Structures are given as structure tokens and as C-alpha cells.
Amino acid sequence: MYNILTSAGISPDKAKTLADFGELLIEKNKVMNLTAITEPEKVAHLHFLDSLAVLQAADCKDKSIIDVGCGAGFPGVPVAICEPSAKVTLLDSLQKRMNWLSEVLPALQVDAQVVAARAEEYVTSCRETYDICTSRAVARLNVLCELCLPYVKLGGYFLALKGAMAQEEAEEAKKAIHALGGEVETIYEYPVLDAVHRIVVIKKVRYTPKQYPRAFAKIKQKPL
């Protein structure tokens, strides 16, 4: 992992922290379902380098960032490691995963806030306060926008990490993005191994109406 990361231009100290996190992830995955990707080389490419594309898609320096549905910590943990000036909040509803992150991140000297809560509920305490919201492998974009855009302050960004279907999902989510106060600024493309991954970059141009987000059952049943 370390060699792959340093050859991608990551500094030795940050690559070491990432590799240490990757080893802890693979070890913990033996007893807890954290990731389907367990080969060190693939963890380096498909988790770390994929997550770090966020730093190319947007300026994260000195920004407040919330990673919604972070799972085992992606993309939020690699972003926190490689852009330590960012103030990162990791949000996921699964308490066991967040307990694990709460244990390992301080040991690795990674500074991030860890929150176990549902996205549509936690937002009541921090609505429209973040510069950037990220989310990866959580839901289709028309559902994801209602969970994420309410966190973003006016002029900030929601970065949705997607794969081959990004353009299609952006088209499908047009109505939702508009209703929630966003507009697609660009779709950033980057290679990961033999595939092309994409980040849908949505700028917050209007305040999100107060009735959003709805309860998750309603969001899922009837996406905007």
C-alpha cells in the first residue's frame, strides 16, 4: 500500500498513516463487515486514491467537511489525513463502525469528529453549516441530494463520488437538485485502475427549503 501511495505523489508521512489505517481496516474486517475490498493493493487504489480525488475536485484547504454515510471512513478519513487543515466530520448510522473509527483515528493522530446518527436527523443540529459535503456508495443521487444538500452552506459544495452511471444519475436527479437549492457545476472524471470514476460537483446556490430532508422512508418511497 505504502509504495502505491507514494508513487501517486503522496508524501511519505501521509502515505504511512494511510497504509497503517488500511492495515487496521483489513484486520478489523475479519471480525466486522467494513469492506468487501481486502487486498492491500486494491485498498490503496479503490479506497484511498479514489477518496483522495475529492482534493482534486474541490479546494478542501481550511474547509469544514461532512462525510455522509462514511461507512469505514471513505472518503472522509483519507481527506482528513492528506488535508489536515480541513475540519472533517464523519457521519454514519452504524454505531459499531463509528466506535471503531473513534478508537483507531486518535491512535493514528488523525483529527476528525466521529458521529453515529442518521443523516436526515443529525442535520437539525448543523443545517447549512458545512463548506463541503461528501458521500460515496450510499444511494442514487436523487435520494442522496436530499440527505446531503441540507448540510451545505450557501456557496458551498456537495461532492457525490460515483462510477460509470454518474451522468445518468445527474440527469435523473435534476429536479431534486433544483428543489434543494443546488446546481451541477461539473462532473469531474479520474482514472482508478482500469475504470473511470466520477465526482458530481453540485454547488449550493439557494437555501434548502425547510421541509427537507423528509423522513428517510418518504425519501426512499418518493424521491424528488
DASULKA-V794960 format. One record per residue. N is the residue number from 1. RES is the residue in one letter. SS is DSSP state (helix for helix, strand for strand, loop for the rest). Layout:
N&RES&SS, N&RES&SS
//
This chain:
1&M&loop, 2&Y&helix, 3&N&helix, 4&I&helix, 5&L&helix, 6&T&helix, 7&S&helix, 8&A&loop, 9&G&loop, 10&I&loop, 11&S&loop, 12&P&helix, 13&D&helix, 14&K&helix, 15&A&helix, 16&K&helix, 17&T&helix, 18&L&helix, 19&A&helix, 20&D&helix, 21&F&helix, 22&G&helix, 23&E&helix, 24&L&helix, 25&L&helix, 26&I&helix, 27&E&helix, 28&K&helix, 29&N&loop, 30&K&loop, 31&V&loop, 32&M&loop, 33&N&loop, 34&L&loop, 35&T&loop, 36&A&loop, 37&I&loop, 38&T&loop, 39&E&loop, 40&P&helix, 41&E&helix, 42&K&helix, 43&V&helix, 44&A&helix, 45&H&helix, 46&L&helix, 47&H&helix, 48&F&helix, 49&L&helix, 50&D&helix, 51&S&helix, 52&L&helix, 53&A&loop, 54&V&helix, 55&L&helix, 56&Q&helix, 57&A&helix, 58&A&loop, 59&D&loop, 60&C&loop, 61&K&loop, 62&D&loop, 63&K&loop, 64&S&strand, 65&I&strand, 66&I&strand, 67&D&strand, 68&V&strand, 69&G&loop, 70&C&loop, 71&G&loop, 72&A&loop, 73&G&loop, 74&F&loop, 75&P&loop, 76&G&helix, 77&V&helix, 78&P&helix, 79&V&helix, 80&A&helix, 81&I&helix, 82&C&helix, 83&E&loop, 84&P&loop, 85&S&loop, 86&A&loop, 87&K&strand, 88&V&strand, 89&T&strand, 90&L&strand, 91&L&strand, 92&D&strand, 93&S&loop, 94&L&loop, 95&Q&helix, 96&K&helix, 97&R&helix, 98&M&helix, 99&N&helix, 100&W&helix, 101&L&helix, 102&S&helix, 103&E&helix, 104&V&helix, 105&L&helix, 106&P&helix, 107&A&helix, 108&L&loop, 109&Q&loop, 110&V&loop, 111&D&loop, 112&A&strand, 113&Q&strand, 114&V&strand, 115&V&strand, 116&A&strand, 117&A&loop, 118&R&loop, 119&A&helix, 120&E&helix, 121&E&helix, 122&Y&helix, 123&V&helix, 124&T&helix, 125&S&helix, 126&C&loop, 127&R&loop, 128&E&loop, 129&T&loop, 130&Y&strand, 131&D&strand, 132&I&strand, 133&C&strand, 134&T&strand, 135&S&strand, 136&R&strand, 137&A&loop, 138&V&loop, 139&A&loop, 140&R&loop, 141&L&helix, 142&N&helix, 143&V&helix, 144&L&helix, 145&C&helix, 146&E&helix, 147&L&helix, 148&C&helix, 149&L&helix, 150&P&helix, 151&Y&helix, 152&V&strand, 153&K&strand, 154&L&strand, 155&G&strand, 156&G&strand, 157&Y&strand, 158&F&strand, 159&L&strand, 160&A&strand, 161&L&strand, 162&K&strand, 163&G&loop, 164&A&loop, 165&M&loop, 166&A&helix, 167&Q&helix, 168&E&helix, 169&E&helix, 170&A&helix, 171&E&helix, 172&E&helix, 173&A&loop, 174&K&helix, 175&K&helix, 176&A&helix, 177&I&helix, 178&H&helix, 179&A&helix, 180&L&loop, 181&G&loop, 182&G&strand, 183&E&strand, 184&V&strand, 185&E&strand, 186&T&strand, 187&I&strand, 188&Y&strand, 189&E&strand, 190&Y&strand, 191&P&strand, 192&V&strand, 193&L&loop, 194&D&loop, 195&A&strand, 196&V&strand, 197&H&strand, 198&R&strand, 199&I&strand, 200&V&strand, 201&V&strand, 202&I&strand, 203&K&strand, 204&K&strand, 205&V&loop, 206&R&loop, 207&Y&loop, 208&T&loop, 209&P&loop, 210&K&loop, 211&Q&loop, 212&Y&loop, 213&P&loop, 214&R&loop, 215&A&loop, 216&F&helix, 217&A&helix, 218&K&helix, 219&I&helix, 220&K&helix, 221&Q&helix, 222&K&loop, 223&P&loop, 224&L&loop
//
